[in-house]
């Protein structure tokens, strides 16, 4: 199969009260895999603007986008899908997750704040996310790996 052009995506690394915001971005909760919230960048849209839009859609939260902290990429050898993700540190004024909120696209099925200890018991991608979030490393690159379903 001929590889496709990589899709560019952005993700938010937000610590609030020493907890990291994670989402389950699998429709119908078909996987327990958790990740940082975010999504695809539209053509002509800046990375920070795309991240602010995606955060509102996926979590209902407004963010201030700061510096990049992680670059991750993954691919699906079966379909040729390849995604490059740029993670940005972000801040928020209000960390309240409205229980009535729903992702308009129906992708995010769970949003939760997790501690450094709780993240160890979760299936999270990329694997370097915790170390980056809690400042155990500087700007990082998580190497290309096959997609996890």
Phi and psi in degrees as a GROMACS rama.xvg file:
@    title "Ramachandran Plot"
@    xaxis  label "Phi"
@    yaxis  label "Psi"
@TYPE xy
-73.5155  129.099  UNK-2
-62.3483  148.609  UNK-3
-95.4261  161.461  UNK-4
-62.3272  140.777  UNK-5
-62.8956  142.821  UNK-6
-87.6124  136.006  UNK-7
-97.0725  131.197  UNK-8
-133.868  160.843  UNK-9
-127.107  149.228  UNK-10
-140.527  151.154  UNK-11
-103.892  132.256  UNK-12
-108.282  105.405  UNK-13
-122.629  118.318  UNK-14
-104.515  130.757  UNK-15
-139.045  124.425  UNK-16
52.0857  40.4635  UNK-17
60.8818  28.1376  UNK-18
-122.065  144.301  UNK-19
-101.119  135.886  UNK-20
-82.6493  124.9  UNK-21
-126.183  155.317  UNK-22
-131.909  156.462  UNK-23
-103.139  108.987  UNK-24
-104.796  48.4204  UNK-25
-121.085  118.268  UNK-26
-50.7437  138.152  UNK-27
62.0261  17.7669  UNK-28
58.0357  35.4105  UNK-29
-71.3377  -7.01311  UNK-30
-140.566  149.709  UNK-31
-86.6446  -0.431659  UNK-32
-63.3385  130.242  UNK-33
-111.252  152.185  UNK-34
-151.1  173.056  UNK-35
-73.227  144.416  UNK-36
-68.0908  150.416  UNK-37
154.892  -165.536  UNK-38
175.493  -163.747  UNK-39
-69.5889  150.078  UNK-40
-95.808  129.827  UNK-41
-80.0512  149.862  UNK-42
-55.5369  133.71  UNK-43
81.0627  0.434716  UNK-44
-100.921  136.732  UNK-45
-69.5426  155.75  UNK-46
-59.4417  -47.1433  UNK-47
-61.1844  -41.1168  UNK-48
-64.6264  -39.8957  UNK-49
-62.4842  -40.4861  UNK-50
-68.0229  -40.4489  UNK-51
-61.737  -41.7906  UNK-52
-64.3525  -47.8553  UNK-53
-63.7367  -38.3754  UNK-54
-63.7634  -41.2587  UNK-55
-63.7579  -44.6857  UNK-56
-65.4058  -47.3572  UNK-57
-83.0451  -24.6037  UNK-58
-129.116  -17.7707  UNK-59
81.1551  4.75818  UNK-60
-100.919  147.634  UNK-61
-96.5526  133.286  UNK-62
-123.966  157.661  UNK-63
-106.673  123.172  UNK-64
-88.7937  129.174  UNK-65
-108.009  -134.651  UNK-66
-87.9406  155.184  UNK-67
-66.3307  147.787  UNK-68
-134.305  -13.4165  UNK-69
-158.39  140.437  UNK-70
-120.646  128.293  UNK-71
-130.143  150.426  UNK-72
-145.336  148.094  UNK-73
-145.815  162.721  UNK-74
-145.592  161.079  UNK-75
-115.615  104.392  UNK-76
-60.0477  -25.1693  UNK-77
-74.4731  -39.5324  UNK-78
-102.328  -16.4878  UNK-79
86.7134  -1.12413  UNK-80
-61.6106  134.95  UNK-81
-141.083  124.763  UNK-82
-123.973  135.614  UNK-83
-111.465  125.158  UNK-84
-115.983  134.227  UNK-85
-109.933  118.29  UNK-86
-94.1882  134.085  UNK-87
-118.991  140.609  UNK-88
-68.9588  140.985  UNK-89
-137.758  157.855  UNK-90
-124.082  160.546  UNK-91
-138.567  151.952  UNK-92
-83.949  -42.493  UNK-93
-124.844  117.335  UNK-94
-92.8294  8.05952  UNK-95
-70.7696  124.229  UNK-96
-95.5728  108.96  UNK-97
-63.9786  117.944  UNK-98
-64.9666  -19.8648  UNK-99
-86.0155  -11.8233  UNK-100
-66.2029  144.844  UNK-101
-137.376  140.469  UNK-102
-62.9824  121.142  UNK-103
-59.6803  -24.6226  UNK-104
-93.5725  -4.6201  UNK-105
69.9079  21.0509  UNK-106
-88.6241  -52.4938  UNK-107
-76.6347  121.847  UNK-108
-108.458  -12.9574  UNK-109
-150.836  139.148  UNK-110
-131.148  134.278  UNK-111
-157.554  149.722  UNK-112
-91.268  130.643  UNK-113
-127.29  147.623  UNK-114
-82.3523  169.899  UNK-115
-61.2041  -35.8759  UNK-116
-72.7812  -41.5246  UNK-117
-65.6653  -31.8327  UNK-118
-64.4356  -26.6818  UNK-119
-65.3332  -22.7724  UNK-120
-95.4898  5.03516  UNK-121
-110.8  156.94  UNK-122
-89.6893  109.886  UNK-123
-128.549  138.309  UNK-124
-128.558  144.267  UNK-125
-71.9371  161.545  UNK-126
-64.7429  -22.5251  UNK-127
-86.2652  -0.38532  UNK-128
-57.9276  -45.3741  UNK-129
-61.8468  -46.7019  UNK-130
-61.1961  -39.5774  UNK-131
-68.9074  -46.6804  UNK-132
-59.5533  -43.3392  UNK-133
-93.7073  20.532  UNK-134
68.4775  27.4131  UNK-135
-84.9731  -3.92076  UNK-136
-152.077  158.537  UNK-137
-84.5524  -157.106  UNK-138
-52.1882  126.774  UNK-139
-123.67  159.21  UNK-140
-123.777  122.401  UNK-141
-98.2184  113.141  UNK-142
-60.6249  158.552  UNK-143
-52.9492  130.66  UNK-144
-143.037  158.067  UNK-145
-63.161  149.061  UNK-146
-63.2766  147.069  UNK-147
-110.105  118.376  UNK-148
